[in-house]
Amino acid sequence: MTMMNIPFLDLKAINHEYAEELKAACARVIDSGWYLMGDELRQFEADFAGYCGVSHAVGVANGLDALSLVLRAWKEQGKLHDGDEVLVQNNTFIATIAAISENALTPVLVDIDPATYNLDIDAVEAAITDKTRLILPVHLYGQLAPMPAIMALARQHELLVLEDCAQAHGASLQGRKAGSWGDAAAFSFYPGKNLGALGDAGAVVSNDGELTTLVRALGNYGSRIKYQHDHAGVNSRLDEIQAAVLRVKLARLDADTERRRIIAERFLAEIRNPLIRLPHVTQREAHVWHLFVVACPCREVLKDYLTQHGIQTNIHYPLAIPEQKPYRHLTISAHAREAALNDQILSLPLYPTLSEAEQNHLIATLNSFNASTT
C-alpha cells in the first residue's frame, strides 16, 4: 500500500480555494477604516438570517457566547431563572454545558440515540420534571437532531428550545434549516467548522426580534445607545474582518457541503469492514458531515494502525461531561444510560479538498484493518 500523509483537517488547503476573495474582503475592511459594527456585519447578518430561513441574526464573538447570551437574555426576560433545568445530551462539547452553568442553570444530561449520536426523544420526554424549562439539542457531527419530535414535545410541555448548531451549518429537514426550528439557535464559526472564519466568531439566529435585540445589547456592554447601559452586559461582537470573511465563505457553503456529502457517500459505500461501524444517516439533506465518525470495539488499535499508514484521526469527545473536572458533580439522568460507544468512536478525515487519491488511501487502509491486527 502506497504511503500517504492525510491530515485530519487541512485548513490551509480549504482556505486556499478562497484565497483571493478572502484577501480582497480583508483589504476592503482595512481600506474602509471601520472595523466593528459596520456594513460587513450588517450584510453578513442579513445574508446568514436569510440562509437559515429566519428573520434575525446577531454576530457575536464565538459559539460559546452565542449560547450563553441567549440564555442570559431569556433570564433578563424572565423566561428562565436560576436553577431551572436544561435537558442536554451527555456527548456534546463542553461549551454547551459551560453556557448553561455560567448562567446558573442546571444541566440535566440525557441519553442519545446510539445510531445518530443525537438526543433520544424518549429519553428527553422521560427526563422532563416540573423544573425543566429548556431543551438544548446539539446537532452533533453535522446531522440534525429529531427536531419535529423535539418541538412537539417542547410545545406540549411549554418549554423553550435552543438549538446548538455549531456543527450543522446548512443541514435541513422537511425544508427547514438548522437554526430555524427552535426559539433561538447558536452557531460557531470557529475556523474548523463547515462555515469557518479566520478566528473565533459566532452568531445567534431567531425569529424573535425582541430576543435578538436584547442579545445584541447584552453583547455590546448592555447598551442599545452609545454610553447608555440598560443591562449588565459583556463584550461579544463579531468584527468586520471576520464578517467579511464569512460573507465570502457563505456564498460557497452549499457547494462545499455537496462535496462533503459526495465524499461521505463514497465512504459509506466502499468502506467494508465488519470491525468498523459506519455512521447512520437519517436523510441526506439532514447531514452536512462536519465529522465522519465511525465506531470500532478496538478503537485505539485502529487509531494506531491509521497513524502508521499516514492517516491522522481525532476523537470527539474522549471524555463524557461528568468526567471533566468542573462537572464531576453532574450525573446522567436516571432515565438515561451511559453511552456505550464513548470508548469506540473515531473521527476520520473528511473535508471538501480531500483528494480522490487521499480517499482511495483512506478506504483501502480501513478495509485492510483486520482482527489479526489487534
VOBA-1610 file (N, C-alpha, C; in pm, whole numbers, padded with zeros to 5 digits, always signed):
BEGIN
Met+00084-00119+00000Met+00000+00000+00000Met+00088+00125+00000Thr+00056+00220-00090Thr+00136+00342-00101Thr+00120+00427+00024Met+00232+00478+00076Met+00228+00563+00194Met+00185+00704+00153Met+00097+00760+00231Met+00046+00894+00204Met+00012+00958+00337Asn+00039+01086+00353Asn+00005+01156+00476Asn-00122+01237+00456Ile-00224+01205+00535Ile-00353+01273+00526Ile-00381+01339+00660Pro-00379+01473+00667Pro-00412+01539+00793Pro-00559+01521+00826Phe-00593+01531+00953Phe-00734+01520+00991Phe-00814+01634+00930Leu-00757+01754+00929Leu-00822+01869+00869Leu-00715+01958+00808Asp-00733+01996+00683Asp-00634+02079+00613Asp-00694+02217+00585Leu-00688+02305+00686Leu-00746+02438+00670Leu-00671+02521+00566Lys-00541+02497+00555Lys-00464+02571+00455Lys-00517+02543+00315Ala-00544+02416+00285Ala-00596+02380+00154Ala-00738+02432+00134Ile-00819+02423+00238Ile-00957+02470+00229Ile-00960+02619+00200Asn-00884+02696+00276Asn-00886+02842+00260Asn-00813+02887+00134His-00724+02803+00081His-00655+02837-00044His-00756+02855-00158Glu-00864+02778-00154Glu-00964+02788-00260Glu-01034+02924-00260Tyr-01034+02991-00145Tyr-01097+03123-00133Tyr-00994+03235-00128Ala-00868+03203-00143Ala-00759+03294-00106Ala-00775+03435-00162Glu-00797+03447-00291Glu-00803+03581-00350Glu-00925+03658-00300Glu-01038+03588-00289Glu-01159+03655-00239Glu-01143+03695-00092Leu-01077+03610-00014Leu-01056+03642+00128Leu-00964+03763+00142Lys-00858+03766+00063Lys-00765+03879+00070Lys-00835+04008+00028Ala-00918+03998-00074Ala-00991+04117-00120Ala-01090+04164-00013Ala-01155+04070+00053Ala-01251+04106+00158Ala-01181+04175+00274Cys-01068+04120+00315Cys-00992+04180+00425Cys-00940+04319+00386Ala-00892+04332+00263Ala-00842+04462+00216Ala-00955+04564+00214Arg-01074+04518+00176Arg-01190+04609+00173Arg-01218+04666+00312Val-01208+04581+00413Val-01231+04627+00550Val-01119+04721+00595Ile-00996+04680+00569Ile-00881+04765+00609Ile-00893+04903+00546Asp-00926+04906+00418Asp-00935+05034+00347Asp-01053+05118+00395Ser-01155+05052+00448Ser-01275+05126+00491Ser-01249+05210+00615Gly-01155+05165+00701Gly-01130+05235+00826Gly-01235+05208+00932Trp-01326+05113+00909Trp-01436+05081+01002Trp-01426+04932+01036Tyr-01402+04901+01164Tyr-01363+04764+01198Tyr-01459+04691+01293Leu-01558+04760+01347Leu-01658+04697+01433Leu-01796+04753+01402Met-01894+04662+01400Met-02035+04701+01390Met-02061+04792+01271Gly-02013+04747+01156Gly-02029+04824+01034Gly-02109+04751+00928Asp-02085+04790+00803Asp-02162+04737+00691Asp-02137+04588+00666Glu-02013+04541+00687Glu-01984+04399+00665Glu-02066+04313+00759Leu-02073+04353+00885Leu-02151+04279+00983Leu-02299+04282+00946Arg-02351+04399+00916Arg-02493+04409+00884Arg-02528+04323+00763Gln-02442+04323+00661Gln-02471+04244+00542Gln-02461+04095+00571Phe-02357+04055+00648Phe-02346+03913+00681Phe-02466+03867+00763Glu-02507+03946+00860Glu-02622+03907+00942Glu-02747+03889+00857Ala-02768+03980+00764Ala-02885+03969+00675Ala-02874+03845+00588Asp-02755+03821+00532Asp-02735+03704+00445Asp-02752+03574+00523Phe-02695+03571+00645Phe-02699+03446+00721Phe-02840+03418+00773Ala-02911+03521+00814Ala-03050+03502+00855Ala-03132+03446+00739Gly-03113+03504+00621Gly-03183+03454+00504Gly-03146+03311+00470Tyr-03018+03279+00483Tyr-02973+03143+00455Tyr-03038+03043+00549Cys-03048+03079+00677Cys-03105+02989+00776Cys-03258+02986+00772Gly-03318+03083+00704Gly-03463+03088+00696Gly-03527+03149+00818Val-03459+03246+00880Val-03513+03315+00997Val-03509+03466+00971Ser-03568+03541+01064Ser-03581+03685+01045Ser-03460+03764+01093His-03388+03710+01191His-03283+03789+01257His-03158+03705+01283Ala-03043+03771+01270Ala-02915+03712+01309Ala-02832+03820+01377Val-02758+03780+01479Val-02671+03872+01552Val-02532+03810+01560Gly-02433+03876+01505Gly-02296+03827+01513Gly-02238+03850+01651Val-02173+03747+01704Val-02110+03755+01837Val-01968+03701+01826Ala-01896+03700+01938Ala-01752+03672+01934Ala-01720+03525+01909Asn-01807+03434+01951Asn-01778+03290+01938Asn-01904+03209+01966Gly-01895+03079+01947Gly-02010+02993+01966Gly-02056+02982+02110Leu-01962+02979+02204Leu-02000+02975+02346Leu-02081+03099+02382Asp-02035+03216+02339Asp-02110+03338+02368Asp-02248+03335+02305Ala-02260+03277+02186Ala-02390+03268+02121Ala-02488+03192+02209Leu-02447+03079+02261Leu-02532+03002+02352Leu-02561+03081+02480Ser-02455+03133+02540Ser-02467+03197+02670Ser-02552+03323+02665Leu-02538+03402+02559Leu-02613+03527+02550Leu-02762+03502+02532Val-02799+03396+02462Val-02942+03362+02451Val-02998+03328+02589Leu-02926+03244+02663Leu-02972+03206+02796Leu-02979+03328+02888Arg-02879+03414+02877Arg-02877+03536+02958Arg-02995+03626+02923Ala-03025+03636+02794Ala-03137+03719+02750Ala-03269+03663+02802Trp-03286+03534+02796Trp-03411+03474+02846Trp-03425+03495+02997Lys-03314+03497+03067Lys-03320+03528+03210Lys-03361+03674+03230Glu-03307+03763+03152Glu-03344+03905+03160Glu-03494+03923+03133Gln-03547+03841+03042Gln-03688+03850+03007Gln-03779+03778+03106Gly-03719+03707+03201Gly-03798+03634+03299Gly-03848+03499+03252Lys-03794+03453+03138Lys-03836+03322+03087Lys-03756+03208+03149Leu-03639+03238+03203Leu-03556+03142+03276Leu-03515+03204+03408His-03490+03116+03507His-03449+03162+03639His-03339+03069+03692Asp-03262+03120+03788Asp-03156+03040+03848Asp-03209+02903+03889Gly-03132+02798+03855Gly-03168+02663+03897Gly-03259+02589+03801Asp-03318+02658+03703Asp-03404+02590+03606Asp-03325+02481+03534Glu-03393+02373+03501Glu-03328+02258+03438Glu-03327+02270+03286Val-03212+02234+03229Val-03193+02234+03085Val-03159+02091+03043Leu-03239+02033+02955Leu-03214+01897+02908Leu-03117+01903+02791Val-03006+01828+02803Val-02900+01833+02702Val-02829+01699+02699Gln-02770+01664+02589Gln-02706+01534+02578Gln-02568+01532+02644Asn-02527+01411+02680Asn-02403+01391+02755Asn-02280+01396+02667Asn-02295+01379+02536Asn-02179+01361+02449Asn-02142+01487+02372Thr-02187+01603+02417Thr-02157+01727+02348Thr-02021+01781+02388Phe-01974+01884+02316Phe-01854+01956+02355Phe-01883+02037+02481Ile-01782+02063+02559Ile-01800+02124+02691Ile-01862+02263+02684Ala-01849+02333+02571Ala-01904+02468+02560Ala-02055+02469+02583Thr-02125+02367+02537Thr-02270+02362+02556Thr-02305+02365+02704Ile-02231+02286+02783Ile-02257+02278+02926Ile-02209+02405+02995Ala-02098+02460+02952Ala-02045+02583+03012Ala-02145+02697+03000Ala-02213+02708+02887Ala-02312+02814+02870Ala-02426+02800+02969Ile-02463+02676+02997Ile-02571+02651+03093Ile-02526+02686+03235Ser-02411+02634+03273Ser-02366+02652+03412Ser-02330+02797+03441Glu-02274+02869+03343Glu-02235+03007+03371Glu-02355+03099+03385Asn-02473+03051+03346Asn-02597+03125+03365Asn-02677+03075+03486Ala-02609+02998+03573Ala-02671+02947+03696Ala-02794+02861+03669Leu-02793+02794+03554Leu-02896+02696+03521Leu-02842+02556+03548Thr-02929+02458+03549Thr-02890+02322+03586Thr-02894+02230+03465Pro-02777+02182+03418Pro-02780+02087+03307Pro-02828+01950+03354Val-02919+01892+03279Val-02965+01756+03305Val-02924+01673+03183Leu-02830+01582+03204Leu-02773+01505+03094Leu-02861+01386+03061Val-02907+01382+02937Val-02996+01273+02896Val-02931+01190+02785Asp-02992+01078+02757Asp-02931+00979+02669Asp-02942+01018+02522Ile-02861+00950+02442Ile-02859+00973+02298Ile-02909+00850+02224Asp-02947+00872+02101Asp-02976+00763+02008Asp-02842+00706+01964Pro-02815+00578+01992Pro-02683+00523+01959Pro-02656+00516+01808Ala-02759+00530+01727Ala-02740+00527+01582Ala-02693+00664+01530Thr-02752+00771+01583Thr-02724+00905+01529Thr-02635+00989+01621Tyr-02621+00950+01747Tyr-02548+01025+01850Tyr-02618+01154+01890Asn-02738+01178+01839Asn-02817+01293+01878Asn-02914+01255+01990Leu-02984+01355+02043Leu-03077+01332+02153Leu-03178+01222+02120Asp-03203+01138+02218Asp-03307+01036+02207Asp-03437+01097+02260Ile-03539+01103+02175Ile-03661+01174+02212Ile-03732+01108+02330Asp-03727+00976+02342Asp-03790+00910+02456Asp-03718+00944+02586Ala-03585+00954+02578Ala-03507+00990+02697Ala-03536+01134+02738Val-03553+01221+02641Val-03588+01360+02672Val-03722+01367+02743Glu-03820+01298+02688Glu-03953+01301+02749Glu-03951+01245+02891Ala-03875+01137+02911Ala-03868+01076+03044Ala-03798+01165+03146Ala-03712+01255+03100Ala-03633+01339+03192Ala-03703+01469+03230Ile-03816+01499+03168Ile-03886+01624+03199Ile-03944+01620+03340Thr-03917+01726+03416Thr-03972+01741+03552Thr-04041+01877+03561Asp-04094+01908+03678Asp-04158+02038+03695Asp-04057+02153+03701Lys-03926+02118+03701Lys-03821+02221+03699Lys-03763+02243+03559Thr-03803+02161+03464Thr-03750+02171+03328Thr-03809+02293+03259Arg-03721+02372+03197Arg-03766+02491+03125Arg-03713+02497+02982Leu-03615+02413+02949Leu-03548+02428+02820Leu-03494+02295+02771Ile-03508+02271+02640Ile-03441+02160+02573Ile-03333+02222+02485Leu-03211+02166+02495Leu-03098+02219+02417Leu-03041+02106+02331Pro-03101+02082+02213Pro-03048+01979+02124Pro-02920+02024+02054Val-02824+01934+02043Val-02699+01960+01972Val-02700+01878+01843His-02686+01943+01730His-02685+01872+01602His-02544+01815+01582Leu-02517+01706+01649Leu-02380+01656+01660Leu-02330+01598+01528Tyr-02204+01629+01500Tyr-02129+01579+01384Tyr-02183+01633+01252Gly-02289+01716+01257Gly-02344+01775+01136Gly-02480+01724+01097Gln-02540+01636+01179Gln-02671+01580+01147Gln-02777+01638+01240Leu-02886+01684+01180Leu-02992+01744+01260Leu-03052+01645+01359Ala-03075+01692+01481Ala-03148+01616+01582Ala-03292+01598+01534Pro-03371+01510+01597Pro-03510+01489+01554Pro-03598+01608+01592Met-03582+01718+01520Met-03644+01845+01559Met-03797+01844+01555Pro-03862+01779+01458Pro-04010+01778+01465Pro-04062+01720+01596Ala-04002+01609+01641Ala-04047+01547+01765Ala-04008+01632+01886Ile-03888+01690+01882Ile-03844+01776+01994Ile-03934+01898+02006Met-03968+01961+01895Met-04053+02080+01901Met-04194+02045+01948Ala-04246+01931+01905Ala-04379+01889+01950Ala-04379+01867+02101Leu-04275+01802+02151Leu-04263+01776+02295Leu-04249+01908+02372Ala-04168+01998+02318Ala-04148+02127+02384Ala-04277+02207+02392Arg-04353+02209+02285Arg-04479+02283+02286Arg-04579+02218+02382Gln-04579+02086+02388Gln-04670+02015+02479Gln-04643+02053+02624His-04515+02071+02658His-04477+02099+02797His-04440+02246+02819Glu-04462+02329+02719Glu-04434+02473+02727Glu-04288+02499+02764Leu-04199+02436+02688Leu-04055+02450+02710Leu-03992+02531+02597Leu-03888+02604+02630Leu-03807+02672+02529Leu-03716+02571+02460Val-03676+02604+02338Val-03580+02520+02265Val-03469+02610+02209Leu-03345+02577+02244Leu-03227+02646+02192Leu-03143+02545+02116Glu-03130+02562+01985Glu-03050+02471+01904Glu-02902+02507+01912Asp-02818+02408+01936Asp-02673+02423+01923Asp-02636+02375+01783Cys-02613+02471+01694Cys-02589+02442+01552Cys-02442+02453+01515Ala-02353+02444+01611Ala-02212+02468+01586Ala-02152+02378+01479Gln-02212+02259+01460Gln-02156+02163+01364Gln-02249+02139+01244Ala-02355+02216+01232Ala-02460+02178+01136Ala-02501+02290+01042His-02409+02377+01003His-02442+02486+00911His-02502+02430+00782Gly-02625+02465+00754Gly-02687+02427+00628Gly-02762+02295+00628Ala-02755+02219+00737Ala-02832+02095+00744Ala-02980+02130+00743Ser-03062+02045+00680Ser-03205+02077+00672Ser-03289+01951+00684Leu-03411+01971+00727Leu-03507+01862+00744Leu-03644+01919+00713Gln-03717+01850+00627Gln-03851+01895+00587Gln-03847+02039+00532Gly-03735+02071+00465Gly-03722+02202+00404Gly-03685+02313+00499Arg-03656+02280+00626Arg-03619+02382+00725Arg-03477+02358+00772Lys-03397+02463+00768Lys-03256+02450+00800Lys-03231+02452+00951Ala-03115+02400+00989Ala-03068+02411+01126Ala-03072+02558+01167Gly-03125+02585+01284Gly-03136+02721+01333Gly-03275+02779+01317Ser-03360+02717+01235Ser-03493+02771+01211Ser-03602+02695+01287Trp-03563+02595+01365Trp-03661+02512+01435Trp-03694+02565+01574Gly-03591+02594+01652Gly-03612+02631+01791Gly-03655+02776+01809Asp-03669+02816+01935Asp-03699+02956+01967Asp-03579+03044+01936Ala-03461+02985+01939Ala-03337+03053+01901Ala-03234+02946+01872Ala-03124+02987+01808Ala-03017+02893+01777Ala-02883+02964+01786Ala-02781+02886+01817Ala-02645+02939+01831Ala-02553+02869+01732Phe-02471+02948+01664Phe-02373+02897+01568Phe-02233+02937+01611Ser-02138+02848+01585Ser-01996+02879+01596Ser-01938+02885+01455Phe-01849+02981+01434Phe-01774+02989+01309Phe-01625+02971+01334Tyr-01594+02890+01434Tyr-01455+02851+01460Tyr-01392+02805+01329Pro-01263+02830+01306Pro-01204+02803+01174Pro-01228+02663+01119Gly-01239+02563+01205Gly-01258+02427+01156Gly-01401+02390+01124Lys-01497+02480+01147Lys-01637+02450+01119Lys-01662+02450+00968Asn-01777+02395+00929Asn-01812+02392+00786Asn-01818+02533+00728Leu-01870+02627+00806Leu-01861+02769+00773Leu-01768+02829+00877Gly-01641+02840+00840Gly-01539+02878+00937Gly-01479+03014+00907Ala-01462+03094+01011Ala-01395+03224+00999Ala-01244+03202+01001Leu-01169+03310+01009Leu-01024+03303+01024Leu-00985+03338+01167Gly-01069+03297+01259Gly-01051+03322+01401Gly-01181+03285+01469Asp-01196+03322+01595Asp-01321+03293+01665Asp-01432+03383+01614Ala-01552+03327+01604Ala-01670+03403+01561Ala-01793+03318+01587Gly-01908+03382+01599Gly-02031+03310+01623Gly-02152+03395+01588Ala-02271+03335+01601Ala-02394+03410+01572Ala-02511+03347+01645Val-02609+03432+01676Val-02739+03390+01726Val-02841+03418+01617Val-02930+03322+01592Val-03038+03344+01495Val-03171+03312+01561Ser-03276+03383+01517Ser-03409+03363+01574Ser-03511+03440+01492Asn-03636+03401+01505Asn-03747+03479+01451Asn-03800+03579+01552Asp-03743+03578+01671Asp-03787+03665+01781Asp-03702+03792+01782Gly-03755+03900+01725Gly-03680+04024+01716Gly-03650+04086+01851Glu-03741+04072+01946Glu-03716+04126+02080Glu-03598+04056+02144Leu-03591+03923+02127Leu-03481+03846+02183Leu-03348+03888+02120Thr-03342+03895+01986Thr-03214+03926+01922Thr-03169+04069+01949Thr-03263+04161+01966Thr-03227+04297+02004Thr-03161+04298+02141Leu-03216+04219+02232Leu-03158+04209+02366Leu-03022+04139+02363Val-03010+04034+02282Val-02881+03966+02267Val-02775+04063+02218Arg-02810+04144+02118Arg-02713+04240+02065Arg-02671+04339+02173Ala-02767+04386+02250Ala-02735+04481+02356Ala-02647+04417+02463Leu-02679+04295+02504Leu-02601+04226+02606Leu-02457+04204+02560Gly-02439+04179+02431Gly-02305+04159+02377Gly-02230+04288+02349Asn-02298+04401+02369Asn-02237+04532+02346Asn-02238+04611+02478Tyr-02187+04548+02582Tyr-02179+04610+02715Tyr-02316+04646+02772Gly-02420+04577+02728Gly-02554+04606+02778Gly-02615+04731+02721Ser-02565+04776+02606Ser-02602+04907+02552Ser-02673+04896+02418Arg-02785+04967+02406Arg-02851+04988+02277Arg-02812+05123+02217Ile-02788+05219+02305Ile-02747+05354+02268Ile-02611+05380+02330Lys-02519+05435+02252Lys-02382+05455+02300Lys-02379+05529+02433Tyr-02305+05469+02527Tyr-02283+05522+02662Tyr-02408+05516+02751Gln-02512+05452+02701Gln-02629+05426+02786Gln-02642+05275+02802His-02626+05227+02924His-02618+05083+02950His-02738+05039+03034Asp-02830+04971+02970Asp-02953+04929+03036Asp-02943+04791+03099His-02834+04720+03070His-02814+04585+03122His-02669+04569+03164Ala-02645+04473+03250Ala-02506+04437+03284Ala-02456+04345+03175Gly-02394+04402+03073Gly-02357+04325+02956Gly-02212+04281+02953Val-02172+04230+02839Val-02035+04183+02815Val-01990+04237+02679Asn-01866+04210+02643Asn-01814+04247+02511Asn-01808+04121+02425Ser-01902+04106+02333Ser-01905+03990+02245Ser-01960+04035+02110Arg-01869+04075+02021Arg-01911+04129+01892Arg-01831+04063+01779Leu-01899+04035+01670Leu-01834+03982+01551Leu-01772+04098+01474Asp-01639+04096+01457Asp-01573+04211+01395Asp-01590+04211+01243Glu-01558+04324+01183Glu-01581+04345+01041Glu-01501+04251+00951Ile-01377+04222+00989Ile-01295+04134+00904Ile-01354+03993+00904Gln-01391+03942+01021Gln-01449+03807+01025Gln-01583+03805+00951Ala-01662+03910+00963Ala-01788+03916+00890Ala-01764+03915+00739Ala-01663+03989+00693Ala-01631+03991+00551Ala-01584+03854+00502Val-01502+03787+00583Val-01455+03653+00551Val-01573+03558+00540Leu-01665+03566+00636Leu-01780+03476+00638Leu-01874+03501+00521Arg-01882+03623+00475Arg-01964+03652+00357Arg-01910+03578+00235Val-01778+03578+00220Val-01716+03506+00109Val-01749+03357+00117Lys-01733+03301+00236Lys-01749+03156+00251Lys-01896+03113+00247Leu-01985+03197+00298Leu-02127+03163+00296Leu-02177+03144+00153Ala-02126+03224+00061Ala-02169+03215-00078Ala-02135+03080-00140Arg-02036+03010-00082Arg-01994+02881-00138Arg-02019+02764-00044Leu-02093+02790+00062Leu-02115+02686+00162Leu-02190+02566+00105Asp-02294+02590+00028Asp-02373+02478-00025Asp-02288+02390-00118Ala-02203+02451-00198Ala-02116+02374-00288Ala-02017+02291-00207Asp-01961+02349-00101Asp-01869+02274-00015Asp-01942+02160+00055Thr-02065+02186+00099Thr-02144+02082+00165Thr-02170+01965+00071Glu-02200+01997-00054Glu-02225+01889-00151Glu-02100+01805-00171Arg-01983+01867-00172Arg-01858+01791-00184Arg-01839+01701-00061Arg-01870+01752+00055Arg-01863+01670+00176Arg-01956+01549+00165Arg-02077+01573+00118Arg-02175+01464+00107Arg-02129+01358+00007Ile-02074+01400-00103Ile-02027+01305-00205Ile-01915+01218-00149Ile-01822+01280-00078Ile-01712+01203-00017Ile-01767+01108+00089Ala-01856+01158+00173Ala-01914+01073+00278Ala-01989+00955+00217Glu-02062+00980+00112Glu-02137+00872+00048Glu-02044+00768-00013Arg-01930+00812-00062Arg-01833+00716-00111Arg-01779+00630+00004Phe-01748+00693+00116Phe-01700+00617+00232Phe-01806+00515+00277Leu-01931+00559+00282Leu-02039+00469+00325Leu-02054+00350+00230Ala-02031+00375+00103Ala-02049+00268+00004Ala-01930+00174-00004Glu-01808+00226+00021Glu-01689+00147-00010Glu-01611+00098+00112Ile-01635+00155+00228Ile-01569+00101+00348Ile-01648-00022+00391Arg-01584-00136+00382Arg-01650-00262+00411Arg-01561-00341+00507Asn-01583-00321+00634Asn-01502-00388+00736Asn-01593-00417+00855Pro-01614-00543+00890Pro-01707-00577+00998Pro-01666-00522+01135Leu-01540-00481+01148Leu-01495-00424+01275Leu-01530-00275+01287Ile-01573-00215+01178Ile-01596-00071+01175Ile-01743-00043+01148Arg-01808+00025+01244Arg-01947+00064+01227Arg-01953+00202+01167Leu-02018+00214+01053Leu-02026+00340+00980Leu-02140+00428+01034Pro-02136+00558+01006Pro-02242+00647+01053Pro-02378+00613+00994His-02482+00643+01071His-02620+00626+01025His-02673+00762+00980Val-02732+00766+00862Val-02783+00891+00806Val-02936+00883+00803Thr-03001+00980+00867Thr-03148+00980+00868Thr-03202+01023+00732Gln-03152+01135+00681Gln-03186+01184+00548Gln-03064+01257+00492Arg-03047+01251+00361Arg-02927+01310+00300Arg-02911+01457+00336Glu-03020+01534+00321Glu-03010+01678+00343Glu-02996+01715+00491Ala-03023+01618+00580Ala-03015+01646+00724Ala-02873+01638+00777His-02778+01592+00697His-02640+01573+00742His-02547+01654+00653Val-02462+01736+00716Val-02365+01816+00640Val-02222+01770+00665Trp-02205+01661+00739Trp-02076+01594+00753Trp-01965+01685+00803His-01994+01754+00914His-01884+01823+00983His-01780+01721+01025Leu-01826+01606+01070Leu-01737+01497+01109Leu-01790+01366+01054Phe-01698+01278+01016Phe-01732+01141+00976Phe-01684+01050+01088Val-01777+01004+01171Val-01743+00933+01294Val-01782+00786+01282Val-01682+00700+01297Val-01705+00556+01297Val-01692+00503+01440Ala-01733+00380+01458Ala-01716+00314+01589Ala-01645+00182+01567Cys-01553+00152+01659Cys-01476+00028+01649Cys-01448-00022+01791Pro-01474-00150+01818Pro-01450-00203+01953Pro-01303-00201+01993Cys-01214-00195+01894Cys-01070-00185+01924Cys-01018-00052+01870Arg-01083+00056+01915Arg-01061+00191+01863Arg-00914+00232+01867Glu-00845+00210+01981Glu-00707+00256+01994Glu-00614+00183+01896Val-00642+00056+01874Val-00561-00020+01779Val-00585+00031+01637Leu-00710+00058+01605Leu-00742+00114+01473Leu-00678+00251+01456Lys-00685+00332+01558Lys-00624+00466+01550Lys-00474+00457+01525Asp-00407+00367+01597Asp-00263+00348+01577Asp-00232+00297+01437Tyr-00316+00205+01390Tyr-00298+00147+01256Tyr-00309+00256+01149Leu-00407+00342+01163Leu-00424+00451+01066Leu-00307+00549+01073Thr-00261+00577+01194Thr-00145+00665+01210Thr-00023+00608+01138Gln-00002+00477+01153Gln+00111+00411+01087Gln+00102+00423+00935His-00019+00438+00885His-00039+00450+00741His-00062+00595+00698Gly-00021+00688+00784Gly-00021+00829+00747Gly-00154+00899+00756Ile-00252+00840+00825Ile-00386+00899+00834Ile-00409+00952+00975Gln-00425+01081+00986Gln-00449+01144+01116Gln-00598+01137+01150Thr-00630+01101+01274Thr-00768+01092+01319Thr-00786+01176+01445Asn-00908+01179+01496Asn-00939+01253+01618Asn-01051+01182+01691Ile-01073+01219+01816Ile-01181+01160+01896Ile-01269+01273+01947His-01396+01269+01911His-01493+01370+01953His-01608+01302+02030Tyr-01600+01295+02161Tyr-01501+01353+02251Tyr-01456+01243+02345Pro-01329+01241+02387Pro-01278+01126+02462Pro-01334+01114+02603Leu-01378+01226+02662Leu-01432+01224+02798Leu-01577+01272+02797Ala-01664+01199+02867Ala-01801+01245+02885Ala-01801+01365+02979Ile-01906+01444+02975Ile-01912+01565+03056Ile-01887+01538+03205Pro-01947+01435+03267Pro-01921+01414+03411Pro-01778+01370+03442Glu-01700+01338+03338Glu-01560+01303+03360Glu-01469+01426+03354Gln-01525+01540+03317Gln-01449+01664+03313Gln-01449+01727+03453Lys-01335+01775+03497Lys-01318+01820+03635Lys-01425+01919+03682Pro-01460+02022+03605Pro-01558+02118+03657Pro-01699+02062+03671Tyr-01724+01946+03608Tyr-01861+01894+03603Tyr-01874+01754+03662Arg-01783+01720+03751Arg-01789+01587+03811Arg-01909+01570+03903His-01971+01682+03940His-02090+01674+04026His-02213+01633+03947Leu-02204+01638+03814Leu-02318+01601+03732Leu-02326+01450+03714Thr-02446+01401+03701Thr-02467+01258+03671Thr-02562+01248+03553Ile-02559+01133+03491Ile-02654+01108+03383Ile-02792+01094+03443Ser-02893+01147+03375Ser-03030+01134+03422Ser-03062+00989+03454Ala-03143+00971+03557Ala-03184+00836+03596Ala-03257+00765+03482His-03306+00843+03388His-03380+00785+03275His-03287+00750+03159Ala-03157+00773+03177Ala-03065+00754+03067Ala-02956+00654+03101Arg-02901+00593+02999Arg-02790+00501+03017Arg-02663+00568+02966Glu-02549+00532+03023Glu-02421+00585+02975Glu-02400+00540+02831Ala-02357+00632+02746Ala-02335+00597+02606Ala-02224+00492+02596Ala-02260+00376+02547Ala-02165+00264+02544Ala-02056+00283+02439Leu-02078+00378+02347Leu-01985+00393+02237Leu-01876+00496+02265Asn-01872+00552+02385Asn-01778+00661+02413Asn-01633+00620+02391Asp-01601+00495+02417Asp-01463+00449+02400Asp-01442+00379+02266Gln-01540+00394+02175Gln-01529+00330+02044Gln-01524+00429+01928Ile-01569+00549+01948Ile-01584+00643+01836Ile-01450+00698+01790Leu-01440+00719+01660Leu-01318+00773+01599Leu-01358+00856+01478Ser-01308+00980+01472Ser-01339+01070+01361Ser-01232+01059+01253Leu-01277+01037+01130Leu-01187+01023+01016Leu-01179+01154+00938Pro-01073+01173+00861Pro-01064+01295+00779Pro-01179+01301+00678Leu-01246+01416+00672Leu-01346+01442+00569Leu-01362+01593+00556Tyr-01324+01646+00443Tyr-01337+01789+00416Tyr-01339+01809+00265Pro-01385+01925+00217Pro-01410+01942+00073Pro-01289+01923-00016Thr-01169+01948+00035Thr-01049+01938-00050Thr-00981+01802-00041Leu-01043+01705+00025Leu-00986+01571+00033Leu-00983+01512-00109Ser-00864+01482-00158Ser-00850+01440-00298Ser-00897+01297-00318Glu-00917+01261-00444Glu-00958+01124-00476Glu-00851+01024-00432Ala-00724+01060-00451Ala-00615+00971-00409Ala-00616+00953-00258Glu-00642+01061-00185Glu-00649+01051-00039Glu-00769+00966+00003Gln-00879+00983-00065Gln-00997+00900-00035Gln-00966+00753-00062Asn-00901+00725-00174Asn-00865+00587-00207Asn-00779+00526-00097His-00680+00602-00052His-00588+00552+00050His-00661+00526+00182Leu-00749+00617+00219Leu-00823+00601+00345Leu-00912+00478+00339Ile-00985+00462+00230Ile-01075+00347+00216Ile-00996+00216+00217Ala-00889+00209+00140Ala-00809+00086+00133Ala-00749+00052+00268Thr-00703+00152+00341Thr-00641+00127+00471Thr-00744+00076+00571Leu-00861+00135+00573Leu-00967+00089+00663Leu-01010-00054+00629Asn-01019-00083+00501Asn-01061-00218+00461Asn-00953-00323+00487Ser-00828-00279+00497Ser-00720-00375+00524Ser-00702-00405+00673Phe-00765-00324+00758Phe-00757-00345+00902Phe-00839-00471+00935Asn-00776-00563+01008Asn-00846-00688+01040Asn-00818-00732+01183Ala-00886-00839+01224Ala-00878-00885+01363Ala-00735-00922+01402Ser-00659-00973+01308Ser-00522-01016+01341Ser-00433-00897+01376Thr-00475-00776+01328Thr-00400-00655+01362Thr-00404-00628+01510Thr-00515-00668+01575Thr-00531-00642+01717Thr-00450-00739+01800
//
